Amino acid sequence: MSIAFIDLAAQQRRIRDRLDAAIAKVLDHGGYVMGPEVRAFEAQLAAFGQAPLALSCANGTDAIALPLMAWGIGEGDAVFCPSFTFTATPEVVPWVGATPVFVDVLPDTFNLDPAKLEAAIKAVKAEGKLKPAVVIAVDLFGQPADYPALRAICDRHGLKLVSDSAQGFGCTLDGHHPIHWADVATTSFFPAKPLGCYGDGGAVLLNDQALWDLMDSLRVHGKAVAQDLNGPVFEHDAKYLNARIGMNSRLDSIQAAILIEKLAIFADEIEMRQVVADRYAEGLKGSVLSTPTVIAGGQSVWAQYVIQHQNRDGLAAHLKTQGVPTAVYYPVPMHAQEPYAHFPRGAGGLPVTEALAETVLALPMHPYMDEATQARIIEAVKGFNG
Ligand SMILES: Cc1ncc(COP(=O)(O)O)c(C=O)c1O
């Protein structure tokens, strides 16, 4: 039987009846955009992520862009982020006219290296061309970045901290979700994400009502919100009074309805993912360059299970012959991608990022992987003599 890299069908079988009923309810009431499910889901998502507030939007990329827009980040601002991440992390920075500055990651957790971040901020300050404004930390492959260290650096230098938790929503550090430290935490509901819907979706978790209102305006074409209506009375629908230039970034009611059902089983699925991760760690001990290291006190949601191997491409080819699908995240780091190559890099370059791009390999990972299937994968990895 073929092995799934991510088995979304197994999850669907578990909750299919509830999904069908939830979707039917939206079809019955007909409020397809910003319907009651959207507000209900935002409240439940905030509660799960230990945040006072959550604002949904169309995808995890917009979720990073919205706070940058709301804070007025723009030309002359430096936004520090890893290069070892998915494109969306740095992509939104030039959208608003600001400059991404790429910072190296730690060799064990693959997340932002706090010491290198601080050195990069100091270098940008010393050069005086750009103003350090924001740090975007990524919870890569599902595990939390070193938030206590990153928060301290942001406080020392007066920067905002964004947690790009597209891969890590649900992860914790010492029991706290990223919003405990970050100004905003963003996530993606792309289907393959640990908490995914059946299309595109995203959200921002936050603790500031005024920022929520501003992003609510921005996600609906800059519509007037309460803070804009203090002056003369506007007698028409406020969405036809535009207080600023925004965008269209809404979550569909059907996706929110699906996410409500998936969120109900998410905590259980995180535990199931941990069981799978533990079996890999035990089974692969000593036979690969590395199995994942999670930060002390961290709980990963295991979006991916990424090993390192000195002959990564040889191992991937061997596994393919054994019917084991794999993926490489990420073969070309962002600073080496042509449209991003001219942006600044932290002092000392990105040697860890460049080395990781050569050795990382993601194995099949999802909560519903049975022991026999996983044993086949482990045996196939061990059977490689490259
Ligand atoms: C780290 C990271 N940030 C942002 C995103 C963007 O999410 P979306 O695809 O929903 O726009 C992704 C998703 O692929 C991601 O992995």
The ligand as a Gaussian input file, in Angstrom:
#p B3LYP/6-31G(d) Opt

LIG

0 1
 C        6.406000      29.760000       7.432000
 C        5.222000      30.112000       6.574000
 N        4.779000      31.378000       6.573000
 C        3.719000      31.751000       5.845000
 C        3.036000      30.847000       5.060000
 C        1.939000      31.349000       4.176000
 O        0.716000      30.747000       4.340000
 P       -0.337000      30.701000       3.147000
 O        0.115000      29.651000       2.194000
 O       -1.625000      30.364000       3.824000
 O       -0.384000      32.059000       2.530000
 C        3.437000      29.515000       5.036000
 C        2.676000      28.519000       4.270000
 O        2.965000      27.839000       3.428000
 C        4.582000      29.133000       5.816000
 O        5.030000      27.875000       5.804000

